[in-house]
Amino acid sequence: MNSFYSRSRRDLLKQFGCGFGYLAFAGLSGLEALSAKSSVSPGLLEPKLPHFNPRAKRVIFLFLHGGVSHIDSFDPKPKLTEMNGQPLPFAKPKFTFAKTGNLLKSPWEFKQYGECGQPVSELFPNIATCVDDICMIHSMVSDFVSHGGAALQLHTGDGILIRPSMGSWLLYGLGTENENLPGFINISPPFVHGGGQNYGSAFLPAVYQGTSIGDGGTQFVQGEIPNLTASEKDIVQQRRQLDLMKKWNKDHLQTRTYDARLEARIEAFELAFRMQQHAPEALDFSKESKSVLDLYGIGVEPTDEYGRQCLLARRLAQRGVRFIQVSHSYPRNYWDQHSKLREGHEKNSKKVDKPIAGLLKDLKNLGMLEDTLLVFGTEFGRSPAVQGKDGRDHNPTGFTIWMAGGGIKPGIRYGATDEFGWYAVENKMTLNDFHATVLHLMGLDHTKLTYRHAGRDFRLTDVAGRVPQEILIQ
């Protein structure tokens, strides 16, 4: 009884769940967890040695939200054109998202490009000029037919349970290369279909959580970060205020066994202070040449917005950000054409085709592609059978992503779907395999990158995953 009455009011509020303000603070702490050099727990974000010599120093992940149709972009199916309007000659998957009818040919023509002869459709004429640098992976599979589960599995390895995101695992395994910017940034991430979990740290220390710039629901303008300008003009006074607040928070931290969220909040304040001095320069495009702006399609429509996002990704990569995601996100931009396939895919491809090609070419021109892994990904593909009058259903049983740079063998095709594009039938590549490959190129053995939680060792790849050597430069 004496120990009960000797407890502080703060402890009672926490333990009995009555402190709603405390709970709100805890949630805010998680949201504000930014990746920065840790002054509270030395070593959490210090640069760490990889398991072996890496081929890539950083990852830029282009996430096209909603399900880009592989059979209308990078995986042509002549048989689908031949049998247009006829029933599928084999069984459809046991579980589908919606009811589909007969076969629907692609409304776009394909041509072969480059010395490698990779086929690309009319949707992506600019990316088509880069195929000699690209490895097309045509045999991706996911376990989820709905957007939420599929997006979570793509980002975290699990479509049901809360798990750390790919970027968080990389920060945990390698630390950060800079002190003045987060090590993991997500540009315009979606706030649905997993939302913040797609770039969250889950049970990893909160300092490994990603930092978002913008979101999928608002216009991306100049790559602005809210509240980047200090309200306190006197930087010395601001530093004194921050030091006092840090002292109070550290004193409170010492009374607790471990509080990753409070620790991360302290780091967030420290990083925010440093970002006020350094981030504006990273976000400022004024010194970029007109030729570079034109390369990304900046200043003209419809490429200006995604062009700015892609150029910002390159600038962040130059400044030591370890993992950068550029999302083309719901609800403003969405590849989920259950109807009006031609209208929706053409509208979206015109927004992203030139910026993506511009990013790849810019990285190559700067000598950065060699140690930057560029990934073009979507949560699943589309069905070869029509939905409604002119749409396609979700298809997680066979779809395409592509990778370039960072040790990936260029100008090749890996894996294959059947002659209609529904099932992966050759060199099937799971998302565990995909994650294992990304970690491998960054110098990490996916079987050794583990974190002890709830009585067991967790991995990004869980208990599976292999690295297909055929797509790697040996």
N, C-alpha and C positions, 0 to 999 in steps of 0.2 A: 504493500500500500504506500509506504513511504516513497519508493522509487517511482510509483505512478504520479503522486502529487508533486514530485520534484522535477518532473519533465517540463520542458518549456512549452509555451503556448503554441509555438511553431510546430513542434513535434506532435502535439495533440491534434492540431488541425490536419496535419499530414496523415497521421495514422488512422484517424477516424473518418476521413473523407469529407469533413465539413468545410474545408477551405476551398471554396470554388475559385477564389482568386489564385490560390496556389496551383490548382489544376490548370487554370488558364495560362499561368506563368510557365508551367511544365510544357504545355503544348507549344507556346511561343518559343521556348528554348529550343525545342526540336526543330521548329521551322527556321530558326535563325542560326542553326549550326552551320558554320562556314568552314571550309578547309583552309587552315593556316598553320604556320609553324607554332607549335604549342609551347607556351611559357608555363603552363600549369603542369602538364605531364610531359617532361622532356622526352623526345624520341618518338612520340606518336606520329608526327608528320615530318620528322627528319628524313632526308633521303636514305633509302635502304638499298643494300646490295641485292640484285636479282639472283635467282637460282642459277642462272647461266647467262651467257652473253646475249643481250637482246638484239633483235633486228629493228625494232621500233622504239622510239622514245615517247611517243604520244599517240593517242587515238582521236580521230574525228569521226563521229558516228552520225550519219545523216539518216534520221528516222522519218519515214514517210507514213504518216498515220492513216490507217483505214483499210489497207490492203491493196497494194498496187497489183494490177493484173499482169502476171508473168507472161501469159500467152498473148498479151497485147503489147508487150514491151521488149522482152529480151529472149523469149523462148518460143519461137514460131512453130506452129503445128499444121503442116500441109494437109494431114488427114482430117483435121478439124474443118478446114475449108472445103475439102472434098465431100464431107458428109454433113455439111451445114443443113440444119433443119431436121435431121434424122435422129432417132433414139440412140442413146449411148449403148454400144454393143457389149458392155459389161456392167456389173453392179456398181452403183454409186456407194459412197461411204455409208456406213451404218448410221452415223450421226451427221446431220447437216443442219445448217443454221436456218434455212428456209427451203421451201419447195421449189424444185427446178424442173424445167421441161426438156426439150430436145437440145441438140448441140447448136451452138452459136459460134460462127466463125469470127475471126478478128476483123473489125472494120478498117484496120490499118495494114499497109503493105510493109514487108520486111525487105531489107537489103543487107548485103555483106559489106563490112567496112574493114579498113586497115590491112596490114600484111597478114594478120591472123585470120581474117575473113569472118569475124564474129558478126552474126546477124542482129540487127537492131531495127525496131519499127520506126515509123514516121513520127511517133510520139516524142522521141528523144534524138533529134538530129545532131545536137551539139555533143551529147555524151557519146554518140556514135563515132565522133572523130577521135575519141580517147581510148578506143577498145584495145589498142595494142598495149596499154598500161593496166588493163583490167582483167581480173579473174572472175568469170561468171560462175556462180554456184547454182546449178539448176535443180538441186535435189534436197532443198531444205524441207524440213517437216516440223510441225508444232503439234502439241497435244490438245490444243484448245480451238474450238470452232467459234467462240465469241471473242469480241475485241478485248474485253477486260482481262480474261485469263491469258490470251495470246500475247497481249502487250506486256503484261507482268512477266510472263515466262521469257520473252525476248530480253527484257531488261534485267531480270533478277534470277532467272533460272527456274522459277516456280510460279505457276499461275494461280495458286490457291493460298498458300501460306505466305506470311510476310518475311521476305528475305532481303539481304543487302543487294543493292544494284551493282551492275558490272563496274561502273566508275568508282563506287565505294570500295569494292574489293581491290581495284588497282591502287587506290590511294593507301589502303591498309597494307598492301604488299610492298609498295615501292616508295611511299612518302611523296612529298611534293618537291618540285624543283625551284619554287619561288616563295618568297615571304610576303609579297605585296598583292597577290591575287589568289583566289581560291584555286586549289589543284583540280577541281572537278566542277565544270560549269555546264548548265543545260540552257540553251537559248530557245526561248518560246516553247517550253514543254507543255503538253496537254494537261488539263486539270481534270480530265475524265479518264476512264479505263486504266485505273491504277493511280492516276494523279501523281502526288508527291512520292508515292512508294516506288515509282519508276526511277527515281534518282535519290532515294532515301538510303540511310545506312542501317535501318532495322536494328539488329542486336549488336552490330559493330559500334564502337565508340562514335558518338555523334559528330565528332570533328571530321569524319569521313563522308558526311552527307554532301550531296551536290548543292550548288548555288544556282538559282534560276535567274535569268535575265529575261523579263517579259513572260508572257504566257500565250497559249493558243487562242485565247478569246479576245485579245486586244491587238491593235495595230503595232507592229514593231517599228519604232521610230528612232533612228540614230543609235540604236543599241543602248538606250539609257538605263541606268540603275537608279531606282528611287532613292532620294535622300543622300545622294553621293556628295553633294555640297554641304559642308559643315555649317550649321546655324551659328556656331561660335566662331567669330572671325579671328579671335586671338588664339593661335595654335598652341601657345604656351599655356594659356588658361585652360584650353580644352584638354591638354595633356594632364594638367594637374587634376581636373575633374575626373578624368578617366582613371588616373592612378588611385584616387580616393575610392571610387566605386569598385575598382579591382581589389583593393585592400579589403573592403567590406565583404565582397563576394568570396575572396580567398579565406578570410577568417571564418565565414560560414561553411565553406567547403571543408575546412579542417575538422569541423564537428560531425561530419558525415562519413560513413564508411566508404561510399563511392557514389558520385552523382555525375554521370556522363553529360547529362543535359545542362546542368549548371556550369560544368567545366567548359562545355562547348559554347555556352553563352558568353563566358569570359573571353574566350578566343574570338567570338564573333565581334565583340566590341573592339578588341585589339586589331583584328584584321580590317574592320571597317575604318578605323583611324588611319591605317597605312594605305588603304585603298583610296581615301580622299586625296592622297598625294600622288598616287601612281595610276589608278584606273582611268581617270579622264584622258590621259595620253593614249591608253590602249583603245579607247572608244572613239577617238578622234580620227576621222578619215581625211582631214583636210590636207595632210601631207602626201596622200596617195596620189599617184599620177592619174591623169585622165585615161590613159591606156589601161590601167589596172581597173578603174571604175567601170570602164566600158567592157572589160573582160567579164566582169560579174553582172553586167546589165543594170548597174546602179544609175539612177537618174531617169530611167524610162520604165514604162509599164509594159507587161505585168511583172517584170523581173526585179524591180527595185527592192521590194521588201526582202525576198529570200536572198537576193544578192548581197544586201547589207548583212544578213545573218551569216552567210558563208564567208564574206570578207572579215567579219569580226572573228569568226572561228580561226581563220589563218593568223590574224594578229594575236589572238590569245595563245595559239600554238607557238608563235615566235617568242612569247614572253613566259614560257615554261609551264603553261597549264597542261596537266597530264592527260585529262580526259575531257573532250568537248563534244557535246551533243547539239546538233542543229535539227530542231523538230519542225516538220511541216504538219501543223496540228489542227485537230478538231477544236472548235466548230467552224472556224473561219476557212480552213483549208482541210479537205477531207477526201480520201480516195475510195470511199465506201459506196461504189455505184451499184446499188441493187436495182436501179433503173437509170436511164439516160447515161449509159456507159460512155458513149462517144462524147457527149457534152461535158461530163464531169472529168474524165481522164484528159481530154484535150485542154480544158481550162487549167487544170493543175500542172500538167506537164509543161505548159508554156511559162508557168511561174518559176519552175525549178530547173529545167533542163540547162539553160545557159549558165545560171549561177553555179550549178554543180560541176559542169565542165570547166567553168572558169576557175573554180577552186582547185580542181585537179591539175590544170595547166599551170596555175600560179605556183602551187607547191612544187611542181616539177621545175619550173623556171628558176625558182629560188634555191633549188637543191635540197628541198625539204621532203619531197615525196619518198626518198630513199629510207628515211627514218620516221615517217608519219604513216600510220595505218589509216587509210580512208575506207569507210564502210558505208554502203548504201543498203539500208534495210527497211523492211516492213513486217508487220506482225503475221501476215499470211498472204496467200495469193487469192485468185478468183477462180470460180468454177468454169469449165468449158461448156456447161449446159446453161441455157438461158434462164433467168429469173424474170417473171413478168413478161414484158414485151421486149425490152432491150437492155437488161441488166445482167449482172453476174453475182452469184452467191459467194460467201466466204469459202476458201479452200486451204486448210492447213496441212493437207496430205502430200503436197508437192508444190513448191514455189521457188522463186529466184531471189537471191541477194547477190551483191557483188562487192569485191574488195580490191584495193589497189595500194601499192607502196608497202613500206614496212616489212619487207621480206616475203611478200606474196609474189608468186610466179605470174608474170604479166602475159596477157594475150591468150589465155586458155579458157576452156570450158570444162567444168568439173560436174559430174553427176548428170542425171537425165530424168525427166518425167516420161510417162507413157506417151503414145502417139497422139493423145488428145490433151495431155497436160494436167490430168487429175491426180495421178499418184507418182511419187518418186519411185523409180524402179532401178536406178543404177547409182552406186556410191551414195546411198542415203546419208544425209548429214543432219543430225539432230541439233537442237539448240545447245545441248550439253557439249557437242562437238564444236559448235561455233564459239562458245565461250572458252573452251579449252584452247582453241586456236588463237584467239585474241590474247589470252594470258601468255601462251607460249611465245608469241611474237614480241611480247613485252618482257620476256626473260623469266617468266614465272611458270613453274610446274603446277598444273591445276590440281594434282593429287597432293601436293605439299602445302598449298596455300589454304590453311585451315584456321578456324576460330572456334574456341571452346565455348559452348553455350548450352545451357539446359542439360548438362550431363553428357553431351556428345560433341564431336568435332564436325563442324559444318564446312562445306565447300561451295563455291559458286556452281560447280558442276555436280554437286551432291555425290552420288556414288557411280556416276557414269562419265562419259566424255572421252573422246580420242582426238588426236591431232592428225588430220590427213596429210601425210608427207607429200603427196602428189601436187599440192597447191603451194608448196613452199620452195623458195629458192634455196638450193642445197649448197 
